[in-house]
Amino acid sequence: MSSFSETNLVKKFTELNNTQQSIQTLSLWLIHHKKHSKTIVQIWYRELEKSKPSKRLTFVYLANDVIQNSKKKGPEFSKDFAHILPDAFTQAAKEADDKMKASLVRVINIWKDRGVYDKSFIKRLKTCAGFVPTGPSPSTPASQPSSKLPAKPTKQEPPAKLEPKKAKKNEPEFSLRQEVEAMGVKLPENVDAEDLVQRLSDLENSASCDASVRERIAALPPEVSDISHLDKIQDRESADRLSEKVDEAALLLNEYNRRLVAELEERKKVARMLRSFILSQQKQVKETERSLQDFKDKLYKVTSVRQELLSHIQNLPDLTLLPDVTGGLAPLPSAGDLFSLQNL
């Protein structure tokens, strides 16, 4: 693994692209050099400012990967990134369309759900991303875009625990919830078809489908896993080389194992979403079938009335067979004629 230098770091940021392998490879390298976290964060922000608007989301994805995967090894990156994330999200939201802003907020929501940052800081980041139009709170001033990195930013500590997620007031309840949970299956609050399709699509690019990483693991030299090679070490230089190979292999395997665990959890969530979605579609089909039967019954009644009406019309006398009344019949007798007839 290459040594750390600012020139090398800038080069790696320049070569960064919006692929899972590129982001995770650079994230692994940055975490390996976590003792330079302050320098890394400063250069990350500087390169984000200089990059094209379309690439700024990639820088945010990189920061997300570094922040989450470095938590177990130390809070350096989460603390250092916290100082500059409001300005970074303000820069990333510039000239961004609604889809890109939604992606930025999705990253922020992940940090909220996993307890990376506290609720007030999450709200501030959403405001900076241009997604939640809220005013500044008394304790948290509104973030303004800056062209320079602040020399001594205010310290922002990560939260001690995850804030509970509050339900939205007008959020519709998922149908069949009581029925499904009675079966012992916990379902998500809502199942959005587009989100489900996107999650299924993301699983196609998951860790178990990453052939390039598996090839790198298969190509690892045997000395990194065979303890018998320790007996062949003759000097300090060969020992250092072997130690570097073992460290690089361990980082690669740890990162791949982390991705596999995350994929397993994601597959469980998608399975629950699929079950929920199928049950909701089944209920909708039943409701549609009932509506269809109701319309069939109404059609049958209308058809019966129509046939009765046609039968009644056919039984009416034919007016064309009546005699012509024009001058053909004598006029009715008058009242005087009727009285004279009674006197006779």
Protein Blocks (a to p, Z undefined) as FASTA:
>chain_A
ZZddfklmmmmmmmpccdfklmmmmmmmmmmmmmlmmmmmmmmmmmmmmmcfklmmmmmm
mmmmmmmmmmmnocklmmmmmmmmmmmmmmmmgopafklmmmmmmmmmmmmmnomacfkl
mmmmmmmnomaccdddfklccddddfbdcfbacdddddfbdcdddddfklccdehklmmm
mnopacdfbdcfklmmmmmmmmmmmmklmmklmmmmmmpcfklmmmklmmmpmbfklmmm
mmmmmmmmmmmmmmmmmmmmmmmmmmmmmmmmmmmmmmmmmmmmmmmmmmmmmmmmmmmm
mmmmmmmmmmmmmmpccfklpccfehpaccdddfklmmmmmmZZ
